[in-house]
Each structure stands twice: as C-alpha cells, then as structure tokens.
Amino acid sequence: METEWSKLIPKPRSAFLLVQCNECGHRQTVFDHAKIEVTCQVCGAILAKPSGGKAKILGKVLESYG
Ligand SMILES: [Zn+2]
C-alpha cells in the first residue's frame, strides 16, 4: 500500500534542494534554510551560506523538494 507523505505532513516553508557543486559536479542535498555553511562532501567547496533566512546557494540548484 502506498502512502503519500506529502498529503499527511503539513507543508513547511522550507525545502531541500539538490545542489550540484560548481567545482567537482558532486550532487548533494542542501537545506534551503541552512544555518551553517554547507560544503561539498567531495571537494569542500562552499555550496550554501546562511543569510539570515533562506540560505544563499552558491552551487547549481538542480531540483527542490518540498
Ligand atoms: Zn565539490
């Protein structure tokens, strides 16, 4: 039996983004309201910086969830 969680859970104002690293092309999920700097797990490049609300995304956003 399939469950659609999106219908069961109230929609938050925040989302997760699939961000591609500009340096090495690694794809990683980043919280769009990240409170700390998010770095690439492969090369260490900065993917997102906190900016008092929605994080500033420095990589390439491929998709967003939620
Ligand atoms: Zn990288």
PDB file of the backbone (N, CA, C, O) and the ligand in Angstrom, with CONECT records:
HET     ZN  A 101       1
ATOM      1  N   MET A   1       0.831  -1.206   0.000  1.00  0.00           N
ATOM      2  CA  MET A   1       0.000   0.000   0.000  1.00  0.00           C
ATOM      3  C   MET A   1       0.866   1.257   0.000  1.00  0.00           C
ATOM      4  O   MET A   1       1.807   1.370   0.786  1.00  0.00           O
ATOM      5  N   GLU A   2       0.550   2.181  -0.866  1.00  0.00           N
ATOM      6  CA  GLU A   2       1.350   3.387  -0.986  1.00  0.00           C
ATOM      7  C   GLU A   2       0.841   4.490  -0.059  1.00  0.00           C
ATOM      8  O   GLU A   2      -0.365   4.674   0.111  1.00  0.00           O
ATOM      9  N   THR A   3       1.755   5.195   0.515  1.00  0.00           N
ATOM     10  CA  THR A   3       1.406   6.319   1.378  1.00  0.00           C
ATOM     11  C   THR A   3       2.020   7.586   0.805  1.00  0.00           C
ATOM     12  O   THR A   3       3.221   7.627   0.539  1.00  0.00           O
ATOM     13  N   GLU A   4       1.222   8.604   0.616  1.00  0.00           N
ATOM     14  CA  GLU A   4       1.760   9.871   0.132  1.00  0.00           C
ATOM     15  C   GLU A   4       1.989  10.801   1.309  1.00  0.00           C
ATOM     16  O   GLU A   4       1.067  11.435   1.822  1.00  0.00           O
ATOM     17  N   TRP A   5       3.227  10.860   1.714  1.00  0.00           N
ATOM     18  CA  TRP A   5       3.572  11.634   2.904  1.00  0.00           C
ATOM     19  C   TRP A   5       3.294  13.119   2.702  1.00  0.00           C
ATOM     20  O   TRP A   5       2.998  13.831   3.662  1.00  0.00           O
ATOM     21  N   SER A   6       3.385  13.574   1.503  1.00  0.00           N
ATOM     22  CA  SER A   6       3.176  14.998   1.259  1.00  0.00           C
ATOM     23  C   SER A   6       1.765  15.434   1.635  1.00  0.00           C
ATOM     24  O   SER A   6       1.524  16.606   1.925  1.00  0.00           O
ATOM     25  N   LYS A   7       0.840  14.483   1.628  1.00  0.00           N
ATOM     26  CA  LYS A   7      -0.530  14.838   1.986  1.00  0.00           C
ATOM     27  C   LYS A   7      -0.767  14.746   3.491  1.00  0.00           C
ATOM     28  O   LYS A   7      -1.688  15.354   4.036  1.00  0.00           O
ATOM     29  N   LEU A   8       0.092  13.967   4.142  1.00  0.00           N
ATOM     30  CA  LEU A   8      -0.098  13.752   5.575  1.00  0.00           C
ATOM     31  C   LEU A   8       0.624  14.804   6.413  1.00  0.00           C
ATOM     32  O   LEU A   8       0.170  15.173   7.496  1.00  0.00           O
ATOM     33  N   ILE A   9       1.745  15.274   5.897  1.00  0.00           N
ATOM     34  CA  ILE A   9       2.552  16.223   6.654  1.00  0.00           C
ATOM     35  C   ILE A   9       2.273  17.632   6.153  1.00  0.00           C
ATOM     36  O   ILE A   9       2.327  17.879   4.948  1.00  0.00           O
ATOM     37  N   PRO A  10       1.976  18.559   7.058  1.00  0.00           N
ATOM     38  CA  PRO A  10       1.741  19.947   6.651  1.00  0.00           C
ATOM     39  C   PRO A  10       2.966  20.506   5.942  1.00  0.00           C
ATOM     40  O   PRO A  10       4.100  20.210   6.319  1.00  0.00           O
ATOM     41  N   LYS A  11       2.736  21.304   4.930  1.00  0.00           N
ATOM     42  CA  LYS A  11       3.861  21.835   4.156  1.00  0.00           C
ATOM     43  C   LYS A  11       4.663  22.853   4.948  1.00  0.00           C
ATOM     44  O   LYS A  11       4.125  23.871   5.384  1.00  0.00           O
ATOM     45  N   PRO A  12       5.941  22.583   5.133  1.00  0.00           N
ATOM     46  CA  PRO A  12       6.799  23.561   5.799  1.00  0.00           C
ATOM     47  C   PRO A  12       7.165  24.667   4.822  1.00  0.00           C
ATOM     48  O   PRO A  12       7.008  24.507   3.611  1.00  0.00           O
ATOM     49  N   ARG A  13       7.645  25.772   5.336  1.00  0.00           N
ATOM     50  CA  ARG A  13       8.024  26.885   4.471  1.00  0.00           C
ATOM     51  C   ARG A  13       9.395  26.673   3.858  1.00  0.00           C
ATOM     52  O   ARG A  13       9.802  27.369   2.927  1.00  0.00           O
ATOM     53  N   SER A  14      10.088  25.700   4.403  1.00  0.00           N
ATOM     54  CA  SER A  14      11.431  25.457   3.916  1.00  0.00           C
ATOM     55  C   SER A  14      11.458  24.224   3.019  1.00  0.00           C
ATOM     56  O   SER A  14      10.496  23.458   2.961  1.00  0.00           O
ATOM     57  N   ALA A  15      12.550  24.053   2.341  1.00  0.00           N
ATOM     58  CA  ALA A  15      12.659  22.940   1.409  1.00  0.00           C
ATOM     59  C   ALA A  15      14.089  22.427   1.355  1.00  0.00           C
ATOM     60  O   ALA A  15      15.024  23.060   1.845  1.00  0.00           O
ATOM     61  N   PHE A  16      14.222  21.266   0.745  1.00  0.00           N
ATOM     62  CA  PHE A  16      15.546  20.731   0.486  1.00  0.00           C
ATOM     63  C   PHE A  16      15.842  20.910  -0.990  1.00  0.00           C
ATOM     64  O   PHE A  16      14.962  20.746  -1.836  1.00  0.00           O
ATOM     65  N   LEU A  17      17.055  21.239  -1.285  1.00  0.00           N
ATOM     66  CA  LEU A  17      17.455  21.458  -2.668  1.00  0.00           C
ATOM     67  C   LEU A  17      18.531  20.457  -3.064  1.00  0.00           C
ATOM     68  O   LEU A  17      19.408  20.114  -2.271  1.00  0.00           O
ATOM     69  N   LEU A  18      18.445  19.998  -4.302  1.00  0.00           N
ATOM     70  CA  LEU A  18      19.529  19.186  -4.829  1.00  0.00           C
ATOM     71  C   LEU A  18      20.479  20.153  -5.527  1.00  0.00           C
ATOM     72  O   LEU A  18      20.145  20.751  -6.550  1.00  0.00           O
ATOM     73  N   VAL A  19      21.673  20.291  -4.947  1.00  0.00           N
ATOM     74  CA  VAL A  19      22.635  21.279  -5.433  1.00  0.00           C
ATOM     75  C   VAL A  19      23.855  20.576  -6.017  1.00  0.00           C
ATOM     76  O   VAL A  19      24.394  19.636  -5.432  1.00  0.00           O
ATOM     77  N   GLN A  20      24.272  21.051  -7.178  1.00  0.00           N
ATOM     78  CA  GLN A  20      25.454  20.487  -7.807  1.00  0.00           C
ATOM     79  C   GLN A  20      26.643  21.393  -7.554  1.00  0.00           C
ATOM     80  O   GLN A  20      26.568  22.605  -7.757  1.00  0.00           O
ATOM     81  N   CYS A  21      27.726  20.805  -7.115  1.00  0.00           N
ATOM     82  CA  CYS A  21      28.945  21.554  -6.831  1.00  0.00           C
ATOM     83  C   CYS A  21      29.525  22.122  -8.125  1.00  0.00           C
ATOM     84  O   CYS A  21      29.640  21.416  -9.127  1.00  0.00           O
ATOM     85  N   ASN A  22      29.886  23.401  -8.093  1.00  0.00           N
ATOM     86  CA  ASN A  22      30.470  24.044  -9.278  1.00  0.00           C
ATOM     87  C   ASN A  22      31.878  23.538  -9.551  1.00  0.00           C
ATOM     88  O   ASN A  22      32.354  23.588 -10.685  1.00  0.00           O
ATOM     89  N   GLU A  23      32.535  23.056  -8.518  1.00  0.00           N
ATOM     90  CA  GLU A  23      33.928  22.652  -8.657  1.00  0.00           C
ATOM     91  C   GLU A  23      34.091  21.246  -9.201  1.00  0.00           C
ATOM     92  O   GLU A  23      34.866  21.016 -10.130  1.00  0.00           O
ATOM     93  N   CYS A  24      33.350  20.296  -8.612  1.00  0.00           N
ATOM     94  CA  CYS A  24      33.577  18.892  -8.982  1.00  0.00           C
ATOM     95  C   CYS A  24      32.338  18.209  -9.547  1.00  0.00           C
ATOM     96  O   CYS A  24      32.428  17.075 -10.018  1.00  0.00           O
ATOM     97  N   GLY A  25      31.185  18.872  -9.512  1.00  0.00           N
ATOM     98  CA  GLY A  25      29.991  18.278 -10.093  1.00  0.00           C
ATOM     99  C   GLY A  25      29.245  17.334  -9.173  1.00  0.00           C
ATOM    100  O   GLY A  25      28.236  16.751  -9.571  1.00  0.00           O
ATOM    101  N   HIS A  26      29.725  17.172  -7.947  1.00  0.00           N
ATOM    102  CA  HIS A  26      29.049  16.313  -6.979  1.00  0.00           C
ATOM    103  C   HIS A  26      27.676  16.885  -6.642  1.00  0.00           C
ATOM    104  O   HIS A  26      27.523  18.095  -6.475  1.00  0.00           O
ATOM    105  N   ARG A  27      26.687  16.013  -6.547  1.00  0.00           N
ATOM    106  CA  ARG A  27      25.336  16.461  -6.208  1.00  0.00           C
ATOM    107  C   ARG A  27      25.022  16.109  -4.771  1.00  0.00           C
ATOM    108  O   ARG A  27      25.297  15.004  -4.303  1.00  0.00           O
ATOM    109  N   GLN A  28      24.444  17.067  -4.089  1.00  0.00           N
ATOM    110  CA  GLN A  28      24.224  16.914  -2.656  1.00  0.00           C
ATOM    111  C   GLN A  28      22.955  17.642  -2.258  1.00  0.00           C
ATOM    112  O   GLN A  28      22.620  18.687  -2.815  1.00  0.00           O
ATOM    113  N   THR A  29      22.254  17.075  -1.285  1.00  0.00           N
ATOM    114  CA  THR A  29      21.033  17.706  -0.813  1.00  0.00           C
ATOM    115  C   THR A  29      21.377  18.763   0.229  1.00  0.00           C
ATOM    116  O   THR A  29      22.130  18.504   1.167  1.00  0.00           O
ATOM    117  N   VAL A  30      20.814  19.960   0.054  1.00  0.00           N
ATOM    118  CA  VAL A  30      21.095  21.084   0.950  1.00  0.00           C
ATOM    119  C   VAL A  30      19.769  21.637   1.465  1.00  0.00           C
ATOM    120  O   VAL A  30      18.823  21.816   0.699  1.00  0.00           O
ATOM    121  N   PHE A  31      19.709  21.905   2.771  1.00  0.00           N
ATOM    122  CA  PHE A  31      18.541  22.523   3.369  1.00  0.00           C
ATOM    123  C   PHE A  31      18.530  23.989   2.960  1.00  0.00           C
ATOM    124  O   PHE A  31      19.536  24.677   3.135  1.00  0.00           O
ATOM    125  N   ASP A  32      17.435  24.480   2.427  1.00  0.00           N
ATOM    126  CA  ASP A  32      17.450  25.846   1.888  1.00  0.00           C
ATOM    127  C   ASP A  32      17.429  26.927   2.964  1.00  0.00           C
ATOM    128  O   ASP A  32      17.579  28.111   2.659  1.00  0.00           O
ATOM    129  N   HIS A  33      17.243  26.526   4.225  1.00  0.00           N
ATOM    130  CA  HIS A  33      17.349  27.484   5.317  1.00  0.00           C
ATOM    131  C   HIS A  33      18.531  27.111   6.214  1.00  0.00           C
ATOM    132  O   HIS A  33      18.479  27.266   7.434  1.00  0.00           O
ATOM    133  N   ALA A  34      19.588  26.620   5.584  1.00  0.00           N
ATOM    134  CA  ALA A  34      20.767  26.189   6.333  1.00  0.00           C
ATOM    135  C   ALA A  34      21.277  27.323   7.218  1.00  0.00           C
ATOM    136  O   ALA A  34      21.374  28.472   6.788  1.00  0.00           O
ATOM    137  N   LYS A  35      21.602  26.974   8.464  1.00  0.00           N
ATOM    138  CA  LYS A  35      22.084  27.984   9.421  1.00  0.00           C
ATOM    139  C   LYS A  35      23.604  28.001   9.476  1.00  0.00           C
ATOM    140  O   LYS A  35      24.207  28.897  10.068  1.00  0.00           O
ATOM    141  N   ILE A  36      24.209  27.011   8.859  1.00  0.00           N
ATOM    142  CA  ILE A  36      25.670  26.966   8.820  1.00  0.00           C
ATOM    143  C   ILE A  36      26.101  26.798   7.367  1.00  0.00           C
ATOM    144  O   ILE A  36      25.307  26.396   6.516  1.00  0.00           O
ATOM    145  N   GLU A  37      27.333  27.103   7.101  1.00  0.00           N
ATOM    146  CA  GLU A  37      27.863  26.946   5.764  1.00  0.00           C
ATOM    147  C   GLU A  37      27.822  25.474   5.372  1.00  0.00           C
ATOM    148  O   GLU A  37      28.207  24.609   6.159  1.00  0.00           O
ATOM    149  N   VAL A  38      27.360  25.188   4.165  1.00  0.00           N
ATOM    150  CA  VAL A  38      27.313  23.810   3.693  1.00  0.00           C
ATOM    151  C   VAL A  38      28.419  23.630   2.667  1.00  0.00           C
ATOM    152  O   VAL A  38      28.511  24.377   1.693  1.00  0.00           O
ATOM    153  N   THR A  39      29.255  22.628   2.900  1.00  0.00           N
ATOM    154  CA  THR A  39      30.355  22.398   1.975  1.00  0.00           C
ATOM    155  C   THR A  39      30.172  21.086   1.233  1.00  0.00           C
ATOM    156  O   THR A  39      29.515  20.166   1.720  1.00  0.00           O
ATOM    157  N   CYS A  40      30.761  21.013   0.055  1.00  0.00           N
ATOM    158  CA  CYS A  40      30.721  19.810  -0.772  1.00  0.00           C
ATOM    159  C   CYS A  40      31.410  18.671  -0.025  1.00  0.00           C
ATOM    160  O   CYS A  40      32.493  18.841   0.535  1.00  0.00           O
ATOM    161  N   GLN A  41      30.755  17.498  -0.029  1.00  0.00           N
ATOM    162  CA  GLN A  41      31.316  16.357   0.688  1.00  0.00           C
ATOM    163  C   GLN A  41      32.538  15.790  -0.028  1.00  0.00           C
ATOM    164  O   GLN A  41      33.312  15.037   0.563  1.00  0.00           O
ATOM    165  N   VAL A  42      32.710  16.144  -1.282  1.00  0.00           N
ATOM    166  CA  VAL A  42      33.819  15.598  -2.067  1.00  0.00           C
ATOM    167  C   VAL A  42      35.025  16.528  -2.074  1.00  0.00           C
ATOM    168  O   VAL A  42      36.133  16.114  -1.732  1.00  0.00           O
ATOM    169  N   CYS A  43      34.810  17.797  -2.468  1.00  0.00           N
ATOM    170  CA  CYS A  43      35.954  18.699  -2.635  1.00  0.00           C
ATOM    171  C   CYS A  43      36.014  19.823  -1.612  1.00  0.00           C
ATOM    172  O   CYS A  43      37.011  20.541  -1.541  1.00  0.00           O
ATOM    173  N   GLY A  44      34.960  19.986  -0.818  1.00  0.00           N
ATOM    174  CA  GLY A  44      34.994  21.001   0.233  1.00  0.00           C
ATOM    175  C   GLY A  44      34.597  22.398  -0.206  1.00  0.00           C
ATOM    176  O   GLY A  44      34.648  23.328   0.598  1.00  0.00           O
ATOM    177  N   ALA A  45      34.202  22.571  -1.462  1.00  0.00           N
ATOM    178  CA  ALA A  45      33.755  23.888  -1.923  1.00  0.00           C
ATOM    179  C   ALA A  45      32.474  24.271  -1.190  1.00  0.00           C
ATOM    180  O   ALA A  45      31.698  23.401  -0.795  1.00  0.00           O
ATOM    181  N   ILE A  46      32.254  25.563  -1.011  1.00  0.00           N
ATOM    182  CA  ILE A  46      31.059  26.019  -0.309  1.00  0.00           C
ATOM    183  C   ILE A  46      29.848  25.949  -1.238  1.00  0.00           C
ATOM    184  O   ILE A  46      29.858  26.517  -2.330  1.00  0.00           O
ATOM    185  N   LEU A  47      28.812  25.250  -0.792  1.00  0.00           N
ATOM    186  CA  LEU A  47      27.598  25.091  -1.605  1.00  0.00           C
ATOM    187  C   LEU A  47      26.503  26.046  -1.170  1.00  0.00           C
ATOM    188  O   LEU A  47      25.697  26.486  -1.991  1.00  0.00           O
ATOM    189  N   ALA A  48      26.467  26.368   0.108  1.00  0.00           N
ATOM    190  CA  ALA A  48      25.437  27.271   0.616  1.00  0.00           C
ATOM    191  C   ALA A  48      25.965  28.035   1.812  1.00  0.00           C
ATOM    192  O   ALA A  48      26.735  27.519   2.622  1.00  0.00           O
ATOM    193  N   LYS A  49      25.522  29.301   1.900  1.00  0.00           N
ATOM    194  CA  LYS A  49      25.924  30.148   3.026  1.00  0.00           C
ATOM    195  C   LYS A  49      24.671  30.644   3.716  1.00  0.00           C
ATOM    196  O   LYS A  49      23.707  31.013   3.045  1.00  0.00           O
ATOM    197  N   PRO A  50      24.659  30.661   5.046  1.00  0.00           N
ATOM    198  CA  PRO A  50      23.498  31.196   5.749  1.00  0.00           C
ATOM    199  C   PRO A  50      23.377  32.684   5.499  1.00  0.00           C
ATOM    200  O   PRO A  50      24.384  33.389   5.427  1.00  0.00           O
ATOM    201  N   SER A  51      22.150  33.168   5.366  1.00  0.00           N
ATOM    202  CA  SER A  51      21.982  34.610   5.137  1.00  0.00           C
ATOM    203  C   SER A  51      20.752  35.124   5.871  1.00  0.00           C
ATOM    204  O   SER A  51      19.945  35.875   5.323  1.00  0.00           O
ATOM    205  N   GLY A  52      20.629  34.698   7.130  1.00  0.00           N
ATOM    206  CA  GLY A  52      19.538  35.198   7.959  1.00  0.00           C
ATOM    207  C   GLY A  52      18.161  34.866   7.434  1.00  0.00           C
ATOM    208  O   GLY A  52      17.282  35.727   7.424  1.00  0.00           O
ATOM    209  N   GLY A  53      17.959  33.670   7.010  1.00  0.00           N
ATOM    210  CA  GLY A  53      16.687  33.213   6.456  1.00  0.00           C
ATOM    211  C   GLY A  53      16.976  32.134   5.455  1.00  0.00           C
ATOM    212  O   GLY A  53      17.509  31.075   5.790  1.00  0.00           O
ATOM    213  N   LYS A  54      16.621  32.410   4.223  1.00  0.00           N
ATOM    214  CA  LYS A  54      16.936  31.451   3.182  1.00  0.00           C
ATOM    215  C   LYS A  54      18.424  31.502   2.885  1.00  0.00           C
ATOM    216  O   LYS A  54      18.996  32.580   2.721  1.00  0.00           O
ATOM    217  N   ALA A  55      19.047  30.339   2.815  1.00  0.00           N
ATOM    218  CA  ALA A  55      20.480  30.298   2.557  1.00  0.00           C
ATOM    219  C   ALA A  55      20.796  30.737   1.136  1.00  0.00           C
ATOM    220  O   ALA A  55      20.003  30.552   0.213  1.00  0.00           O
ATOM    221  N   LYS A  56      21.974  31.321   0.988  1.00  0.00           N
ATOM    222  CA  LYS A  56      22.425  31.717  -0.347  1.00  0.00           C
ATOM    223  C   LYS A  56      23.086  30.491  -0.967  1.00  0.00           C
ATOM    224  O   LYS A  56      24.073  29.977  -0.441  1.00  0.00           O
ATOM    225  N   ILE A  57      22.541  30.029  -2.081  1.00  0.00           N
ATOM    226  CA  ILE A  57      23.062  28.830  -2.722  1.00  0.00           C
ATOM    227  C   ILE A  57      24.136  29.220  -3.737  1.00  0.00           C
ATOM    228  O   ILE A  57      23.893  29.999  -4.658  1.00  0.00           O
ATOM    229  N   LEU A  58      25.324  28.659  -3.544  1.00  0.00           N
ATOM    230  CA  LEU A  58      26.435  29.026  -4.422  1.00  0.00           C
ATOM    231  C   LEU A  58      26.640  28.018  -5.543  1.00  0.00           C
ATOM    232  O   LEU A  58      27.276  28.317  -6.554  1.00  0.00           O
ATOM    233  N   GLY A  59      26.097  26.826  -5.355  1.00  0.00           N
ATOM    234  CA  GLY A  59      26.202  25.823  -6.414  1.00  0.00           C
ATOM    235  C   GLY A  59      25.028  25.960  -7.367  1.00  0.00           C
ATOM    236  O   GLY A  59      24.296  26.950  -7.345  1.00  0.00           O
ATOM    237  N   LYS A  60      24.866  24.944  -8.202  1.00  0.00           N
ATOM    238  CA  LYS A  60      23.774  24.964  -9.174  1.00  0.00           C
ATOM    239  C   LYS A  60      22.609  24.150  -8.613  1.00  0.00           C
ATOM    240  O   LYS A  60      22.762  22.972  -8.293  1.00  0.00           O
ATOM    241  N   VAL A  61      21.435  24.795  -8.497  1.00  0.00           N
ATOM    242  CA  VAL A  61      20.255  24.092  -7.973  1.00  0.00           C
ATOM    243  C   VAL A  61      19.625  23.277  -9.096  1.00  0.00           C
ATOM    244  O   VAL A  61      19.187  23.825 -10.107  1.00  0.00           O
ATOM    245  N   LEU A  62      19.587  21.969  -8.905  1.00  0.00           N
ATOM    246  CA  LEU A  62      19.023  21.084  -9.926  1.00  0.00           C
ATOM    247  C   LEU A  62      17.554  20.782  -9.671  1.00  0.00           C
ATOM    248  O   LEU A  62      16.743  20.721 -10.595  1.00  0.00           O
ATOM    249  N   GLU A  63      17.230  20.595  -8.400  1.00  0.00           N
ATOM    250  CA  GLU A  63      15.845  20.273  -8.042  1.00  0.00           C
ATOM    251  C   GLU A  63      15.565  20.784  -6.649  1.00  0.00           C
ATOM    252  O   GLU A  63      16.481  21.043  -5.869  1.00  0.00           O
ATOM    253  N   SER A  64      14.268  20.928  -6.341  1.00  0.00           N
ATOM    254  CA  SER A  64      13.906  21.249  -4.965  1.00  0.00           C
ATOM    255  C   SER A  64      12.802  20.304  -4.530  1.00  0.00           C
ATOM    256  O   SER A  64      11.918  19.955  -5.312  1.00  0.00           O
ATOM    257  N   TYR A  65      12.864  19.901  -3.290  1.00  0.00           N
ATOM    258  CA  TYR A  65      11.879  19.002  -2.710  1.00  0.00           C
ATOM    259  C   TYR A  65      11.108  19.738  -1.635  1.00  0.00           C
ATOM    260  O   TYR A  65      11.701  20.428  -0.805  1.00  0.00           O
ATOM    261  N   GLY A  66       9.829  19.601  -1.640  1.00  0.00           N
ATOM    262  CA  GLY A  66       9.007  20.197  -0.598  1.00  0.00           C
ATOM    263  C   GLY A  66       8.671  21.619  -0.967  1.00  0.00           C
ATOM    264  O   GLY A  66       7.980  22.306  -0.215  1.00  0.00           O
TER     265      GLY A  66
HETATM  266 ZN    ZN A 101      32.707  19.541  -4.982  1.00  0.00          ZN2+
END
